[in-house]
Amino acid sequence: MKSHPSHASFWDHVDALRDTFIKILITISVGSFVAFICSPIIYSSLIDPSLEKSLTPLSEIKLERVRITNNSKSTQTVNISSNQIKKLPPGASVDVWKEQKKNLQILSPTEGMITTFKLALWIGIVATSPIWLYQLLSFILPALHSDEKRVVFPIFTSSILLFSLGLLFCHSVTLPIANEYLANFNEQIGLNTWSLDNYVNYSIILMLGNGLAFEGIAILFCLVHWRIIGSQGMKEKRKHFAVGAFILAAIVTPPDIFTQAMLAIPLILLYELSIYYAMIREGFKTKLHNKLIK
């Protein structure tokens, strides 16, 4: 017979924690496996198409010239593959341009496989975070008081939403701008032959940095909601937050003022929104207090 959760022994808690971690590992493993299967789709979404205009292929562009004679009066269009060119009769000629697609380079036999595994693991962790965070909360919730349980769901929801917003913002805004800036900067020094592993590492760091930056705003909203900090104090620290937002943007983005501003400005706007939310909370509390006095 199992004891009541509030009177569970130390080893009962250890067993429950072990079961929770097993569930979390299974959840992340399933998510990573699905991400690995869908890796071609993920790569096509992660790798910015504009890179093809910026990166330089390692091999040279080759040109083959063959002539095809059209004896008829009408214009004819002929599609010929590389193998068919060799089978054309003497005297036949067609202009064929062969250009290697400009893309990320794979510099070792195992780089593609290892990088794909690593990318799938990170995507599995992030994509399944609502599930395994809920499993972790299910272990913690029985130890919380009723007042504490009421604030768990707003924190959980706002954290997931703002972290996802940070990832989406990085994918849609920060990464393309950073890629263009770095590619243009590198062209002045050497060839842009980026490797797959380096690009994936750089993209993961940049996206997680943006996600965690937006996650800090979720914590700020929670502090406002619990009235730990008020609107007046936040107004006084407004300039300090603006400077801190640009410092944080400088850490998690390339050394480009425009890219840094693209991250810092949304953070500052969310900070102003949290001030407005604090004012609403304080106004509601004042009205309620006046009604009770009357």
Secondary structure, 3 states (H helix, E strand, C coil): CCCCHHHCCHHHHHHHHHHHHHHHHHHHHHHHHHHHHCHHHHHHHHCCCCHHHHCCCCCCCEEEECECCCCCCCCCCCCCCHHHHCCCCCCCECEEEECCCCCCECCCCCHHHHHHHHHHHHHHHHHCHHHHHHHHHHHHHHHCCHHHHHHHHHHHHHHHHHHHHHHHHHHHHHHHHHHHHHHHHHHCCCCCCCEHHHHHHHHHHHHHHHHHHHHHHHHHHHHHHCCCCCHHHHHHCHHHHHHHHHHHHHHHCCCCHHHHHHHHHHHHHHHHHHHHHHHHHHHHHHHHHHHHHC
